[in-house]
Amino acid sequence: MLVTVHPVLDYFSVCPRCGYTAEASVTVRTFADGTTDSETHTTCGMPCGWQEMR
């Protein structure tokens, strides 16, 4: 399995907890048979602790 993580540069949102700018990244897993799976991880740009996975 190959795992790559890419920042989402066009993600424009705010943290629902504190209102600070949120950040996002995408984790892509590529399996031996060529199939892929991806997951988006969003977090607060400040350390308030908010995070979400989709």
N, C-alpha and C positions, 0 to 999 in steps of 0.2 A: 504494500500500500504506500502510495506517495501522498504526502500531506503538504499543501501550500497555503499560506495565509497572505491575503492581499488587503491593503487598506481600501475603504470605500471613500474615494475622494469627493464624490458628489452627494454625500449624505449631509443634509441640512436639517437638523432637528435639535430640540433642546431636551434636557433631562426633565422628566416629569416630576421628579422629587425636589430639585433645587433651582431649575430654570437655567442652568449653565449649559453651554454648548455640548452636545453629545457627539461621540465618535463611533465609527463602525468599521468592522473588518469582516471579510468573508474567508472561511476556512473551506478549502476544497480537498476532498479525499478522492484519489484516483486508485481504483482497485486493479488487480492483476488482469481481470477479464475486460478492462477498458471502461467499465461503468464508473460514473462519478456521483458524488453526493456533496452537497454544499450546505453550509450553515452560516447565518449572519449573526454576529455578536455585536451588540451595541452597549456602550458604557458611557457614564458621565465623564466629561473631560476634566472634572475636578474630583477629588477623592470623597465624594459623599457616599459612595458605595453602590449606587444604582447600576444594574446591568440587566440585559435581556438577551435571550437567544431565540432565534426564529429559524 
